[in-house]
Amino acid sequence: MKTYILSIFLLLTISVANSQHNSIRVLKDRFRGEADVHSFKLEGLIARLALKMIDDHEFKEAISGVRSIEFITIPKEAFIQQRVSVSGYKKFLEENHFESLMEVKDNGEVVSFLLAPGKKRDYYVVIVDNPREVVVFELKGYIDPTILTNQKITSASL
């Protein structure tokens, strides 16, 4: 009986960990080979150096605890060809227990912040949806929500 309970616990732990890392992997798999789809991952020192290049001081301060960044840029045309929507992607994340923190609309673009499930609460997904492309960021580390909610956020500040 102990082995059975331990096996179930291990499977649940693995599935929660996998759901946290599926957000960009799902998009990479779906859009692999499409024209103008770009994906990068920055970790550790490189991620912190990249964050220092952001012009917006308050936004930079809010995300100063981020340890790694992974992002993918997908043209809207590829979304249409694959019959995928941003709202469908958000629904997928919510089905995987991601929590919507906030959504900001500005000049035809929508920036959505989501938080992954788990106790640590240091894994975020940011979706920037504009008329030309969709950019999805995975951020690991601490983000100060009080600073983010006190200012206007656009993809220019990302």
Secondary structure, DSSP 4 states (H G I P E B T S, - for coil): -HHHHHHHHHHHHHHHHHHHHHHHHHHHHHHTT-TT-EEEEEEHHHHHHHHHT-S-HHHHHHTTEEEEEEEEEEEHHHHHHTT--HHHHHHHHHHTT-EEEEEEEETTEEEEEEE-SSSS--EEEEEEE-SSEEEEEEEEEE--HHHHHTS---GGG-
